[in-house]
Amino acid sequence: MYNQLSDVNPQLMREIKGRFKTPKVLLALSLSILLQGLVLLLHGTRLPSPFTQYPRTYCYPDAINSTVHYRYIKSYQPDCLQDVAGNLIISWSLWWSHISSVLTAIGITALLVGGLFLLIDNLIKEKDQGNLNFIRLSPQPGSNIILGKLLGVPCLLYVGVAAAIPLHSFAAAHAGYFFGDILRFYILVAAGTFAIYSLAMLYSMSGGKQPLAFCLLIGGLLSYLSLFSLYYLFPLTQFENSKDDGIWFNISLLKTPLYSQVFWIVSCLILSGFIFQIISRRYQKPNATLITKKQGYVFCAVYNLYAVGFLVGYLNRLPFRRSLQIALEGLTVYNLALSLFLIGLALSLSPNRQNLQDWARYRHRLAQPGGQSHYSLRQDLLWGEKSPSILAMAINLILSIAILGIGLLTWNHRFLHEEGAPFVFSIGILILFGWLAGYSFLVQHLSFTTTASKHRWVIGLVLILLIIGPPVLLALFDPSRSTYPQTRVLFIFGVSPWLVESPELFAQGLQLLLAQVLGIGLMLSLFAHQLRCAGQSELKRLMSNSPAKTFSKAPKGS
């Protein structure tokens, strides 16, 4: 077993061997058993007893004593029902349910807070000691090393949590959960923990520090959100959370717990797979882009399918939700989320200044007779890792707008049947496309500058000023909104679909669309000029110092 594990993943064996010492394993098991005993003891003291002033949380009230008075007197606490022998009738299912909930809270908090600290602290120490660069030279694939870290560093924590699974499963079963619910619960927790651990490793590999503060703040917040989500995903009864919220396309996720559980399990697995690929690439190529262009296309398609599914469910949920104004508000929120995603995708796909300079200087050699015989600039722009991300982001933008348009076609609002309304609405969507294209191309343009290549936060600052600048200026110079109030929909990002409520601005919308095309064309021309200058600068410097250049400049009479 030891030799087989060493052959499959030596990094995992290295982590386990360094931590699986008998005292450490016994300590982890002892702490887990001690916590389980304390939980049982504390809940055991809350059980009702006929010999003491017992609490009435876990007993059935006497129906005869409580039918009249309890409805009007809130301070009245009815007596517990007793069987024929005089024993109190205890609600054991509720008691086990509370034990299961407490053990869930302890386990998830330990996994997220403790596991994040262990992973980040380990990677920071490995980087400071130089061990990470040494391991990178080994012939092992990056995925094996990352997987070994994820499974091996918190292995003692896994032992402690695994020791609590028998009691937790027993408590959940006696609380009323079925075996399938318990199994799906463990799969969802494992998939979600793997995704969060992968994000923590990406944070530490990107230069993140302060593991204690990070795990307390981020881990604590994620623990609260996870427990809150699990409460809705795993209700005790089928009708406890039967709401019409959370509709994805025509599937009501919260109304049927099985649908929501399977949905989030698949979502966590997909997210974990994406993040794991990003970490493996970051580990193997620290100076390359965060993701490849191929991964960017897949990531963009998956995100838009998820987001459009919830947007369509929101628009077609209930009749009163079909109000045009409320629907446009939801569409505005969707546009803002889409802009954040596409800007993040542009940052992940944009090569840094050095890689772009290398591409601009040496790509010409690939097209020469002595270079690659099947070199294609278009293929390089589509799939190349060092080529600019302009064409790739254009494809991602078209894909996002196309999926959004297909989703809006399923919207059964009456205004879509009015004359000219769909065309005006399409102009608003095209204006949104223009803003997104301008911001995405600006990210690549700024990444090529010297300042932004050293300080990535400059790109975010410029984009924030461009997005929030117009509404701030309009609020400062026209606080009463008396001067052309309808034109605000043209200049505030994300609200251009509101143009459908002001069809008289159709001509101004076309003008803005033309201005966006001219601005994007100017930006691309300037970026192409800078690339050509970067590709020629090194060649000119070498030619100016070459003997042939010196000989050609010599006087004829010498």
C-alpha positions as CSV (number, residue, x, y, z in Angstrom):
1,M,0.0,0.0,0.0
2,Y,2.8,2.4,0.9
3,N,4.8,1.7,-2.2
4,Q,1.7,1.9,-4.5
5,L,0.8,5.3,-3.0
6,S,4.3,6.5,-3.4
7,D,4.3,5.6,-7.1
8,V,0.9,7.2,-7.8
9,N,1.5,10.5,-5.9
10,P,4.9,10.9,-4.2
11,Q,3.9,14.4,-3.0
12,L,0.9,13.1,-1.1
13,M,3.0,10.4,0.5
14,R,5.6,13.0,1.5
15,E,2.9,15.1,3.2
16,I,1.3,12.2,4.9
17,K,4.6,10.7,6.1
18,G,5.6,14.0,7.7
19,R,2.3,14.4,9.6
20,F,1.1,10.9,10.4
21,K,3.0,10.4,13.6
22,T,1.3,8.4,16.3
23,P,1.1,11.2,18.9
24,K,-0.4,13.6,16.3
25,V,-3.0,11.0,15.1
26,L,-4.0,10.2,18.7
27,L,-4.3,13.9,19.5
28,A,-6.6,14.5,16.5
29,L,-8.7,11.5,17.4
30,S,-8.9,12.5,21.1
31,L,-10.0,16.0,20.3
32,S,-12.7,14.7,18.0
33,I,-14.0,12.2,20.5
34,L,-13.8,14.8,23.3
35,L,-15.9,17.3,21.2
36,Q,-18.5,14.7,20.4
37,G,-18.7,13.7,24.1
38,L,-19.2,17.4,25.1
39,V,-22.0,17.8,22.5
40,L,-23.8,14.7,23.8
41,L,-23.3,15.8,27.4
42,L,-24.6,19.3,26.8
43,H,-27.7,18.1,24.9
44,G,-28.2,15.3,27.5
45,T,-28.5,18.0,30.3
46,R,-31.4,19.6,28.3
47,L,-33.5,16.4,28.3
48,P,-36.6,16.7,30.5
49,S,-36.7,14.8,33.8
50,P,-39.7,14.3,36.2
51,F,-37.5,14.9,39.2
52,T,-36.2,18.4,38.3
53,Q,-37.5,21.6,36.8
54,Y,-36.9,20.3,33.3
55,P,-36.7,22.4,30.1
56,R,-39.5,21.7,27.7
57,T,-37.6,21.9,24.4
58,Y,-37.7,18.2,23.7
59,C,-41.0,17.1,25.2
60,Y,-44.5,16.9,23.7
61,P,-46.8,19.4,25.5
62,D,-50.0,18.3,27.2
63,A,-52.7,19.0,24.6
64,I,-55.4,19.4,27.3
65,N,-53.5,22.1,29.2
66,S,-52.2,24.0,26.1
67,T,-55.1,24.2,23.7
68,V,-56.7,27.3,25.3
69,H,-54.2,29.2,27.3
70,Y,-50.9,28.9,25.3
71,R,-52.4,30.8,22.4
72,Y,-52.9,33.9,24.5
73,I,-50.3,33.7,27.3
74,K,-46.8,33.6,25.8
75,S,-45.1,33.0,29.1
76,Y,-47.1,29.9,29.8
77,Q,-45.1,26.6,29.4
78,P,-47.3,23.5,29.2
79,D,-46.5,20.3,30.9
80,C,-45.0,17.4,29.0
81,L,-47.1,14.4,28.0
82,Q,-46.6,11.2,29.9
83,D,-47.2,7.6,28.9
84,V,-49.2,5.1,30.9
85,A,-46.2,4.3,33.1
86,G,-45.7,8.0,33.9
87,N,-42.6,8.4,31.8
88,L,-42.2,11.6,29.9
89,I,-42.7,11.4,26.1
90,I,-39.5,12.9,24.6
91,S,-39.2,14.1,21.0
92,W,-36.0,12.1,20.2
93,S,-36.0,13.1,16.5
94,L,-35.7,16.8,17.5
95,W,-33.0,16.0,20.0
96,W,-30.9,14.1,17.4
97,S,-31.6,16.8,14.9
98,H,-30.0,19.4,17.1
99,I,-27.0,17.2,17.7
100,S,-26.6,16.7,14.0
101,S,-26.8,20.5,13.4
102,V,-24.1,21.2,16.1
103,L,-21.8,18.6,14.7
104,T,-22.3,20.0,11.2
105,A,-21.4,23.5,12.4
106,I,-18.3,22.3,14.2
107,G,-17.1,20.1,11.3
108,I,-17.6,22.8,8.6
109,T,-16.0,25.5,10.7
110,A,-13.0,23.3,11.4
111,L,-12.6,22.4,7.8
112,L,-12.8,25.9,6.4
113,V,-11.0,27.9,9.1
114,G,-8.5,25.3,10.1
115,G,-7.9,23.8,6.7
116,L,-7.4,27.2,5.1
117,F,-4.8,28.2,7.7
118,L,-2.9,24.9,7.2
119,L,-2.8,25.1,3.4
120,I,-1.9,28.8,3.2
121,D,0.7,28.6,5.9
122,N,2.3,25.5,4.4
123,L,2.6,27.1,0.9
124,I,4.0,30.3,2.3
125,K,6.7,28.4,4.2
126,E,7.5,26.3,1.1
127,K,7.9,29.4,-1.0
128,D,10.1,31.2,1.6
129,Q,12.3,28.1,2.0
130,G,12.6,27.5,-1.8
131,N,11.1,24.1,-1.6
132,L,8.3,24.9,-4.0
133,N,10.8,25.8,-6.8
134,F,12.8,22.7,-6.0
135,I,9.6,20.5,-6.3
136,R,8.7,22.2,-9.5
137,L,11.9,20.8,-11.1
138,S,10.7,17.2,-10.4
139,P,9.2,15.2,-13.3
140,Q,5.9,15.0,-11.5
141,P,3.0,16.7,-13.2
142,G,1.7,19.8,-11.5
143,S,-1.7,18.3,-10.9
144,N,-0.2,15.5,-8.8
145,I,1.7,18.0,-6.6
146,I,-1.3,20.2,-6.1
147,L,-3.5,17.2,-5.3
148,G,-0.9,15.9,-2.9
149,K,-1.0,19.3,-1.1
150,L,-4.7,19.5,-1.0
151,L,-5.1,16.0,0.4
152,G,-1.9,15.7,2.5
153,V,-1.5,19.0,4.3
154,P,-4.8,18.9,6.2
155,C,-4.7,15.1,6.6
156,L,-4.9,15.2,10.5
157,L,-7.9,17.5,10.2
158,Y,-9.5,15.0,7.9
159,V,-8.9,12.3,10.5
160,G,-10.6,14.3,13.2
161,V,-13.6,15.0,11.0
162,A,-13.8,11.4,9.8
163,A,-14.0,10.2,13.4
164,A,-17.2,12.3,13.9
165,I,-18.9,10.8,10.8
166,P,-20.4,7.8,12.6
167,L,-22.1,9.8,15.3
168,H,-23.1,12.5,12.8
169,S,-24.7,9.9,10.5
170,F,-26.4,8.2,13.4
171,A,-27.8,11.5,14.6
172,A,-29.0,12.5,11.1
173,A,-30.7,9.2,10.5
174,H,-32.6,9.4,13.8
175,A,-33.5,13.0,13.0
176,G,-35.4,11.8,9.9
177,Y,-32.9,12.1,7.1
178,F,-32.7,9.3,4.6
179,F,-29.5,7.6,3.6
180,G,-29.5,9.3,0.2
181,D,-29.7,12.7,1.9
182,I,-26.8,11.9,4.2
183,L,-24.7,10.7,1.3
184,R,-25.4,13.7,-0.9
185,F,-24.6,15.9,2.1
186,Y,-21.1,14.4,2.4
187,I,-20.5,14.7,-1.3
188,L,-21.6,18.3,-1.4
189,V,-19.4,19.2,1.6
190,A,-16.4,17.4,0.1
191,A,-16.9,19.1,-3.3
192,G,-17.3,22.6,-1.7
193,T,-14.4,22.1,0.6
194,F,-12.2,21.1,-2.3
195,A,-13.2,24.2,-4.3
196,I,-12.5,26.5,-1.4
197,Y,-9.2,24.9,-0.6
198,S,-8.2,25.3,-4.3
199,L,-9.1,29.0,-4.1
200,A,-6.9,29.3,-1.0
201,M,-4.0,27.7,-2.8
202,L,-4.5,30.1,-5.7
203,Y,-4.4,33.0,-3.3
204,S,-1.2,31.8,-1.7
205,M,0.5,31.1,-5.1
206,S,-0.4,34.6,-6.2
207,G,1.6,36.1,-3.4
208,G,-1.0,36.1,-0.6
209,K,0.2,36.5,3.0
210,Q,-1.3,36.7,6.5
211,P,-2.8,33.1,6.7
212,L,-4.3,33.7,10.2
213,A,-6.2,36.8,9.2
214,F,-7.3,35.3,5.9
215,C,-8.7,32.1,7.5
216,L,-10.5,33.9,10.3
217,L,-12.2,36.5,8.0
218,I,-12.7,34.5,4.8
219,G,-13.0,31.1,6.5
220,G,-15.5,32.4,9.1
221,L,-17.6,34.1,6.5
222,L,-17.6,31.0,4.2
223,S,-18.5,28.9,7.2
224,Y,-21.6,31.0,8.0
225,L,-22.7,31.1,4.3
226,S,-22.2,27.3,4.0
227,L,-24.3,26.5,7.1
228,F,-27.0,28.9,5.9
229,S,-27.0,27.3,2.5
230,L,-27.1,23.8,3.9
231,Y,-30.2,24.7,6.0
232,Y,-32.1,25.3,2.8
233,L,-30.6,22.5,0.8
234,F,-31.3,19.8,3.4
235,P,-34.6,20.5,5.1
236,L,-36.1,17.9,7.5
237,T,-39.4,17.8,5.6
238,Q,-40.2,18.1,1.9
239,F,-42.4,21.1,2.5
240,E,-40.3,23.0,5.0
241,N,-38.7,25.3,2.4
242,S,-41.2,24.8,-0.5
243,K,-40.6,28.2,-2.1
244,D,-40.8,29.4,-5.7
245,D,-37.4,31.2,-5.4
246,G,-34.2,29.9,-7.0
247,I,-35.7,29.0,-10.4
248,W,-33.1,27.9,-13.0
249,F,-34.8,28.0,-16.4
250,N,-38.0,26.1,-15.5
251,I,-36.6,24.1,-12.6
252,S,-37.6,25.2,-9.1
253,L,-34.5,24.3,-7.1
254,L,-35.7,25.3,-3.6
255,K,-39.1,23.7,-4.0
256,T,-37.6,20.2,-4.6
257,P,-34.6,19.6,-2.3
258,L,-33.3,16.8,-4.5
259,Y,-33.0,19.1,-7.5
260,S,-31.2,21.7,-5.5
261,Q,-28.8,19.2,-3.9
262,V,-27.9,17.6,-7.2
263,F,-27.6,21.1,-8.8
264,W,-25.1,22.4,-6.3
265,I,-23.1,19.1,-6.2
266,V,-22.6,19.3,-9.9
267,S,-21.9,23.0,-9.7
268,C,-19.2,22.5,-7.0
269,L,-17.6,19.7,-9.0
270,I,-17.4,21.9,-12.1
271,L,-16.0,24.8,-10.1
272,S,-13.5,22.6,-8.4
273,G,-12.4,21.2,-11.8
274,F,-11.9,24.7,-13.2
275,I,-10.0,26.0,-10.2
276,F,-7.8,22.9,-10.1
277,Q,-6.8,23.4,-13.7
278,I,-6.0,27.0,-12.9
279,I,-3.8,26.1,-10.0
280,S,-1.9,23.4,-11.9
281,R,-1.2,25.9,-14.7
282,R,-0.1,28.6,-12.2
283,Y,2.2,26.1,-10.5
284,Q,3.8,24.9,-13.8
285,K,4.0,28.4,-15.5
286,P,4.1,31.2,-12.9
287,N,4.6,33.9,-15.5
288,A,2.0,32.8,-18.0
289,T,-1.7,33.9,-18.1
290,L,-3.9,32.5,-15.4
291,I,-5.9,30.4,-17.9
292,T,-5.6,29.4,-21.5
293,K,-7.8,30.8,-24.2
294,K,-9.5,27.4,-24.7
295,Q,-10.3,27.3,-21.0
296,G,-11.6,30.8,-21.2
297,Y,-14.1,29.9,-23.9
298,V,-15.4,26.9,-21.9
299,F,-15.5,29.0,-18.7
300,C,-17.4,31.8,-20.4
301,A,-20.0,29.4,-21.9
302,V,-20.6,27.6,-18.6
303,Y,-20.9,30.9,-16.6
304,N,-23.4,32.3,-19.1
305,L,-25.5,29.2,-19.1
306,Y,-25.7,29.3,-15.3
307,A,-26.4,33.1,-15.2
308,V,-29.0,33.2,-18.0
309,G,-30.8,30.2,-16.4
310,F,-31.4,32.2,-13.3
311,L,-32.3,35.4,-15.3
312,V,-34.9,33.5,-17.3
313,G,-36.3,32.0,-14.1
314,Y,-36.5,35.4,-12.6
315,L,-38.2,37.0,-15.6
316,N,-40.8,34.2,-16.0
317,R,-41.4,33.4,-12.4
318,L,-44.7,35.0,-11.4
319,P,-47.2,37.2,-13.3
320,F,-46.5,40.2,-11.1
321,R,-42.8,39.8,-11.8
322,R,-43.5,40.3,-15.5
323,S,-43.7,44.1,-14.9
324,L,-41.4,45.7,-17.4
325,Q,-39.7,48.0,-14.8
326,I,-39.0,45.2,-12.3
327,A,-37.7,43.0,-15.2
328,L,-35.3,45.7,-16.4
329,E,-34.0,46.1,-12.8
330,G,-33.2,42.4,-12.8
331,L,-31.5,42.7,-16.2
332,T,-29.4,45.6,-14.9
333,V,-28.1,43.5,-12.0
334,Y,-27.4,40.7,-14.5
335,N,-25.4,43.2,-16.7
336,L,-23.3,44.4,-13.8
337,A,-22.5,40.8,-12.8
338,L,-21.6,40.0,-16.5
339,S,-19.3,43.0,-16.6
340,L,-17.4,41.9,-13.5
341,F,-17.0,38.4,-14.9
342,L,-15.8,39.5,-18.3
343,I,-13.4,42.0,-16.8
344,G,-12.0,39.3,-14.6
345,L,-11.8,37.0,-17.7
346,A,-9.9,39.7,-19.6
347,L,-7.5,40.0,-16.8
348,S,-6.9,36.3,-16.7
349,L,-6.4,36.0,-20.5
350,S,-4.2,39.1,-21.0
351,P,-0.5,38.4,-21.2
352,N,1.9,40.6,-19.4
353,R,4.1,43.1,-21.1
354,Q,7.2,40.8,-21.4
355,N,5.2,38.0,-23.0
356,L,3.6,40.4,-25.5
357,Q,7.0,41.9,-26.4
358,D,8.4,38.4,-27.0
359,W,5.4,37.5,-29.1
360,A,5.7,40.8,-31.2
361,R,9.4,40.3,-31.8
362,Y,9.6,36.6,-32.6
363,R,6.3,35.7,-34.2
364,H,7.6,36.9,-37.6
365,R,10.2,34.1,-37.5
366,L,7.4,31.5,-37.4
367,A,5.9,32.9,-40.6
368,Q,9.2,32.8,-42.5
369,P,10.3,29.9,-44.6
370,G,12.6,28.6,-41.9
371,G,9.9,28.7,-39.2
372,Q,6.8,26.7,-38.7
373,S,5.3,25.6,-42.0
374,H,1.7,25.9,-40.9
375,Y,1.8,29.0,-38.8
376,S,-1.4,31.1,-38.9
377,L,-1.8,34.4,-37.2
378,R,-5.5,33.8,-36.8
379,Q,-4.9,30.5,-35.0
380,D,-2.3,32.1,-32.9
381,L,-4.7,34.8,-31.8
382,L,-7.4,32.2,-31.1
383,W,-5.3,29.7,-29.1
384,G,-1.9,31.1,-28.4
385,E,-0.8,31.7,-24.9
386,K,1.4,34.8,-25.5
387,S,-0.7,36.4,-28.2
388,P,-3.0,39.3,-27.3
389,S,-6.4,38.5,-26.0
390,I,-8.3,40.9,-28.3
391,L,-9.8,38.2,-30.6
392,A,-10.4,35.8,-27.8
393,M,-12.3,38.4,-25.7
394,A,-14.3,39.3,-28.8
395,I,-15.4,35.7,-29.2
396,N,-16.3,35.6,-25.5
397,L,-18.3,38.8,-25.8
398,I,-20.3,37.5,-28.8
399,L,-20.9,34.2,-26.9
400,S,-22.2,36.0,-23.9
401,I,-24.5,38.3,-25.8
402,A,-25.7,35.4,-28.0
403,I,-26.6,33.3,-24.9
404,L,-28.3,36.3,-23.3
405,G,-30.3,36.9,-26.5
406,I,-31.4,33.3,-26.7
407,G,-32.5,33.5,-23.0
408,L,-34.5,36.7,-23.6
409,L,-36.3,35.0,-26.5
410,T,-38.0,32.8,-23.9
411,W,-39.3,35.9,-22.1
412,N,-43.0,36.1,-22.7
413,H,-43.6,39.8,-21.9
414,R,-46.2,41.7,-23.8
415,F,-43.9,44.6,-24.8
416,L,-42.0,42.3,-27.1
417,H,-45.1,42.1,-29.3
418,E,-45.3,45.8,-29.7
419,E,-44.3,47.4,-32.9
420,G,-40.6,48.5,-32.9
421,A,-40.0,47.6,-29.3
422,P,-37.8,44.5,-30.0
423,F,-35.7,46.6,-32.3
424,V,-35.2,49.3,-29.7
425,F,-34.4,46.7,-27.1
426,S,-31.8,45.2,-29.4
427,I,-30.1,48.6,-29.8
428,G,-29.9,48.7,-26.0
429,I,-28.3,45.3,-25.9
430,L,-25.8,46.3,-28.6
431,I,-24.9,49.4,-26.6
432,L,-24.2,47.1,-23.6
433,F,-22.0,45.0,-25.9
434,G,-20.1,48.1,-26.9
435,W,-19.4,49.1,-23.3
436,L,-18.3,45.5,-22.5
437,A,-16.0,45.3,-25.5
438,G,-14.4,48.7,-24.7
439,Y,-13.7,47.7,-21.1
440,S,-12.4,44.2,-22.1
441,F,-10.0,45.6,-24.8
442,L,-8.9,48.4,-22.5
443,V,-7.7,45.7,-20.0
444,Q,-5.4,44.2,-22.6
445,H,-4.2,47.7,-23.6
446,L,-3.5,48.7,-20.0
447,S,-1.7,45.3,-19.4
448,F,0.9,46.4,-22.0
449,T,1.8,49.6,-20.3
450,T,4.8,49.7,-18.0
451,T,2.9,51.0,-14.9
452,A,0.0,48.5,-15.1
453,S,2.4,45.6,-15.7
454,K,4.1,46.3,-12.4
455,H,0.9,47.3,-10.5
456,R,-2.1,45.3,-11.5
457,W,-4.4,47.4,-9.3
458,V,-4.0,50.3,-11.7
459,I,-6.2,48.5,-14.2
460,G,-8.9,48.0,-11.7
461,L,-8.7,51.7,-10.6
462,V,-9.1,52.9,-14.2
463,L,-12.0,50.6,-14.9
464,I,-13.8,51.6,-11.7
465,L,-13.4,55.3,-12.6
466,L,-14.7,54.7,-16.1
467,I,-17.8,52.7,-14.9
468,I,-18.8,54.9,-11.9
469,G,-17.5,58.2,-13.4
470,P,-20.5,59.0,-15.7
471,P,-23.3,58.5,-13.0
472,V,-21.2,60.5,-10.5
473,L,-20.7,63.4,-12.9
474,L,-24.4,63.4,-13.8
475,A,-25.4,63.4,-10.2
476,L,-23.0,66.3,-9.4
477,F,-23.9,68.6,-12.4
478,D,-27.6,67.7,-12.6
479,P,-28.7,66.6,-9.1
480,S,-32.4,67.4,-9.8
481,R,-32.4,65.3,-13.0
482,S,-34.1,68.2,-14.8
483,T,-31.9,68.3,-17.9
484,Y,-32.7,65.4,-20.3
485,P,-33.4,62.8,-17.6
486,Q,-34.0,60.1,-20.2
487,T,-30.5,60.3,-21.7
488,R,-29.0,58.9,-18.5
489,V,-29.8,55.4,-19.8
490,L,-27.2,55.9,-22.6
491,F,-24.3,56.9,-20.5
492,I,-24.7,54.8,-17.3
493,F,-23.2,51.4,-17.7
494,G,-25.6,48.4,-17.6
495,V,-28.9,50.3,-18.0
496,S,-29.0,50.6,-21.8
497,P,-31.8,48.1,-22.1
498,W,-34.0,50.8,-20.4
499,L,-33.9,52.4,-23.8
500,V,-37.1,50.5,-24.5
501,E,-39.0,52.8,-22.2
502,S,-37.7,55.9,-24.1
503,P,-38.0,55.1,-27.8
504,E,-37.6,58.8,-28.7
505,L,-33.9,58.3,-27.9
506,F,-33.5,55.8,-30.7
507,A,-31.4,58.3,-32.8
508,Q,-29.1,59.1,-29.9
509,G,-28.7,55.4,-29.2
510,L,-27.5,54.9,-32.8
511,Q,-25.1,57.8,-32.5
512,L,-23.7,56.4,-29.2
513,L,-23.3,53.0,-30.9
514,L,-21.3,54.6,-33.8
515,A,-19.2,56.4,-31.2
516,Q,-18.4,53.2,-29.5
517,V,-17.3,51.5,-32.7
518,L,-15.0,54.5,-33.5
519,G,-13.6,54.5,-30.0
520,I,-12.9,50.7,-30.1
521,G,-11.3,51.0,-33.5
522,L,-9.1,53.8,-32.3
523,M,-8.1,51.8,-29.3
524,L,-7.2,48.7,-31.4
525,S,-5.2,50.8,-33.9
526,L,-3.2,52.4,-31.0
527,F,-2.6,49.0,-29.5
528,A,-1.5,47.5,-32.8
529,H,0.9,50.4,-33.3
530,Q,2.5,49.8,-29.9
531,L,2.9,46.1,-30.6
532,R,4.7,46.9,-33.9
533,C,7.0,49.4,-32.1
534,A,7.7,46.7,-29.4
535,G,8.5,44.2,-32.1
536,Q,10.9,46.5,-34.0
537,S,12.7,48.1,-31.1
538,E,15.1,45.2,-30.4
539,L,15.8,44.6,-34.1
540,K,16.6,48.3,-34.7
541,R,19.0,48.3,-31.7
542,L,20.8,45.3,-32.9
543,M,21.1,46.7,-36.5
544,S,22.4,50.0,-35.2
545,N,25.3,48.3,-33.5
546,S,26.0,45.7,-36.2
547,P,29.3,45.8,-38.3
548,A,27.3,45.9,-41.5
549,K,25.5,49.1,-40.4
550,T,28.8,50.7,-39.4
551,F,30.4,49.8,-42.7
552,S,27.5,51.2,-44.7
553,K,27.7,54.5,-42.9
554,A,31.5,54.9,-43.5
555,P,32.7,57.7,-45.8
556,K,33.3,56.8,-49.4
557,G,36.8,58.2,-49.5
558,S,38.1,56.4,-46.4
